[in-house]
Amino acid sequence: MTPDGPAPGQPPPGHQPGRPTPGERERGSAMVEFLGVALILLIPLVYLVVTLGRVQAGAFAAEGAAREAVRAMVTAESSSAGAVRAETAVGIALSDQGFARADGSLSLECSASPCLTPGAAVGAVVRVEVPLPLLPDVARGWAPWTVPVEAARTGTVDRYAQERS
């Protein structure tokens, strides 16, 4: 026995054989506590990062879709052909970011009638409903588990072009 306690490798005084010492009972509990706390904090953090990534993808899709829809409309031969081209452009922009065409909507507005009058402004508003990731379809039926993202873009019909209907 040393003045600081039992000699190394010796049980403390009053120790009953076959029972763990106080230090032996605590061995490994810090690792278990760390893993428990890490999981409790890490799982929501990973879900937050994945969700923010999908919302950012929705913003990219909406912005790109609005820009391309206006470009398709102002360069079209007619208003009806421009509307079809704009819808197609929106579908491509949404699919580039991993969204279905049904997840987005397009609204076109013209400042003049007919829409493709030289110098007229053409506006496009694209709204994308970004579903929250990793939720089952059953949960989506109970509440609207989506984040709406919207982008608007305005373009001008070429002032020196012929009037198109």
N, C-alpha and C positions, 0 to 999 in steps of 0.2 A: 504494500500500500504506500502510495506517495502522499505528500501533504496536499496535493491538488485533487486527490480522489483515488480510485482504484488504479492499479497498474494497468498498462495497456493490455487488452485482451482478457482482463479479469472482470467479472460481474460486480456491480456496486454492492455495498454491504446491505444485507437484508433481502437480497434478490432470491426469489424462489426458482429453483431449477425447472426448466420446461416452459417458463413464461417469458415472453419477450421483454427486453428492457425498454424504458420509455423512448430512447432513440431509435430502437429497432421498429417500434410500432409506427413511427412517423415516416419511415423509409419508403419512398416512392409516392407519397401522397402529394408532394409538390408537382410531380409530373402529371398526375391525374387532374389536379386542380387547374394546371395550366392548359391541358387539353380541353377541359370543360369550358373554361372561359374563352379560349381561342375559338372553339366552335360556335359558342353563343355570339361572339362578335364577328367572326369571319363569314358566316353564312349570310347574314343580312347585308354585309358589306359587298360581297360578291353579287348578290341579287341587285343591289343598288347600282353597281357598275354595269351589269348586263342591261338593266332597265334604262339607264341613261344612254347607253350605246344604241339601243333600239329607238329611243326618242330622237337622238341625234341623227340616226339614219332616216327617220321620218321627216326631220327638218330638211336634210339634204334632198330627199325625194320630192318634197313639196316645192322647194325652191327651184330645183332643176326642172320639174314638171311645169311650173308656171312660166319659167323663162322659155322653154321649148314650145309650149302651147302658144304663147304670143308670137314667137318667131314663125311657127308654122302657119298661124292665122294671117299675119301681115304679108307673107310671101305667097299666099295661095292665089289661084286663078279666080276663085269665087268664094263667097261667104260660106256656102254649104260645103265645098271642098275643104276650106280652111277649118271648119268645125270638125270634120272627120279627121283631118291631119292633126289637129290639136288634141283630140281624144286619143289618137294613136300615140302621139308624143308623150302624153301623160301616162299611158299604159307602159311604155318603154321605160320612162324615168322611174316609175314605181317598182317595176320588176328589177331594175338595176340595183335597187336597195333592198330587195327581198320582200316586197309587199305585193299582195294580190291587187288586181285592178279594182276589185270591189272595196278595197280599203280606202280608196281616194275618190274625190269628186271634183269636177271641173265646172267653173262658172265663167262664161265669156260675156263681156260687155263692150258695146261699141258707142263711141261718142257721136256718130253720124249714121244716117241711113241713106243709102246702103252702107254696110259696115266697112267696106274696103274703099271708101272715098279717099282720094289723095289728101294727106295731112291729118286724117282722122286718128283718134287714139283708140287702141284696142286694149282692153284689160282682161287679165285672166286671174282668177282666184282658185287655188288648189287647196283642198282640205284633205288631210290624211288622218285617219283614225289609227293610232298606233296601239295595238293590243299589248297589254302587259305580258311579259314572257313567263313561261312555265306555269300558267294557270290552266286548269282543265276547262273544257268547253262547258261543263255543267256549271261551273262558277261564273262563266261569262253570261249565262242566261239569267242569273239572279241580279246582277248589277252591271252597269256599263264600265267594265274594267279596261277602258281605253284612255289614251291621252290624245286630245285633238291638237294637230299641228296645222297651221295655215300659212300660206305664202301668196303674195299678190305681186303681179308684174304688169307693167304697162308698156306698150310699144306703139310706135307711130307708123302709119302706112306711108310709104314713100310718096313725098309731095309731088314728084315729077312723073309718077306712074299714071297709066290710064285708069279711069274709074272702072271698078269691077263690082259686079252685083253680088 
